[in-house]
Amino acid sequence: MPRAARIDVLDTLQHVIVRGIERTDLFLDDTDRSAFLLRFASLLNETGTECLAWAIMRNHVHLLLRPRQGKLSNFMRRLLTGYAVTFNRRHHRSGHLFQNRYKSIVCEEDTYLLELVRYIHLNPLRVGAVGEMGALDRYTWTGHSVLLGQNRLSEQNCEEILAYFGKQLLAAR
């Protein structure tokens, strides 16, 4: 049975989920996470893709992306292939790193958008990667800390999300 075609249309907001093959770890340390984040930020800038939320977990990644100039599939192919090559070289391994294709879900409504941002950014808290909400505010591997101004990822579109919470930056945070 053939796979269903993806919806890959410019300006369409999509929740992207990527898992490690057999749910194995995609990131063994902060060097791996930094390499992924650096590649991710570079591609966002290069391809004109907007990121509204993200979380790098041990064995999976959540991204909330809106391609503005090119196809999401091209962005994801470059991101995942490049990271897999880097990871495999660094850890002296070969073969597939990611389980199947990435999963993408179209986000069409503002109310769903806010729930999705919460879901993605609270993921480290839910799985115990951080112990409490205060720690999540400073957690490097999610866009939540960027929204709060604790970390920096200039390619993340913070303004659109923060506008839902207030007109002034400080109040919104």
C-alpha positions, -999 to +999 in steps of 0.1 A: +000+000+000+015+034-010+022+060+016-002+089+018+011+121+002+022+148+026+007+183+027+037+204+018+024+239+011+041+272+017+029+292+047+013+261+063+021+257+100+031+221+108+039+201+139+068+179+130+079+149+151+110+129+145+120+097+164+151+077+167+151+043+151+135+018+175+132+047+198+169+048+205+186+080+215+192+107+189+213+127+213+239+112+235+252+145+250+251+183+248+275+182+218+250+162+198+222+186+208+243+216+200+252+202+166+215+196+158+205+230+170+232+248+150+222+229+118+185+236+125+191+274+131+213+276+100+187+259+078+158+281+092+178+311+082+189+298+048+155+285+037+132+312+052+114+287+074+098+300+105+100+281+138+074+289+165+083+261+190+108+233+194+120+207+219+150+184+216+144+153+236+166+123+242+151+101+215+128+125+196+123+161+184+093+183+182+093+212+158+065+237+149+075+250+115+061+273+088+079+271+055+079+305+037+101+300+007+106+263+001+091+229+008+091+215+043+102+181+029+134+197+015+141+214+048+136+182+068+157+161+044+186+185+047+182+187+085+179+150+092+204+137+066+230+162+077+226+155+114+226+117+108+259+120+090+274+141+117+261+118+145+273+086+128+308+100+122+311+113+157+299+081+173+316+057+148+284+041+137+266+035+104+231+030+093+198+047+099+193+070+128+157+081+124+126+059+125+107+060+093+098+094+078+092+124+100+056+129+110+039+162+103+005+174+114-011+206+100-020+232+126-049+253+114-065+271+144-051+297+169-065+277+199-047+246+187-016+266+180-013+277+217-020+242+230+006+228+206+032+254+218+025+244+254+026+207+246+060+210+228+076+233+253+064+213+284+076+180+269+109+181+289+089+186+322+065+158+314+092+132+307+114+143+337+143+159+318+137+189+341+123+186+376+102+218+378+088+247+359+115+271+371+141+247+356+122+245+323+125+283+321+163+280+318+164+246+300+186+251+269+170+224+246+136+239+241+121+271+227+104+279+260+136+294+274+140+314+242+105+328+246+113+339+281+146+355+270+168+331+290+184+316+259+189+328+224+178+314+190+174+344+168+157+322+141+128+314+164+097+335+158+090+346+194+069+377+185+040+357+170+036+335+201+042+362+227+016+384+210-011+360+222-001+367+258+003+405+258+012+436+239+043+444+259+072+420+258+077+418+296+040+413+302+038+386+276+067+367+290 
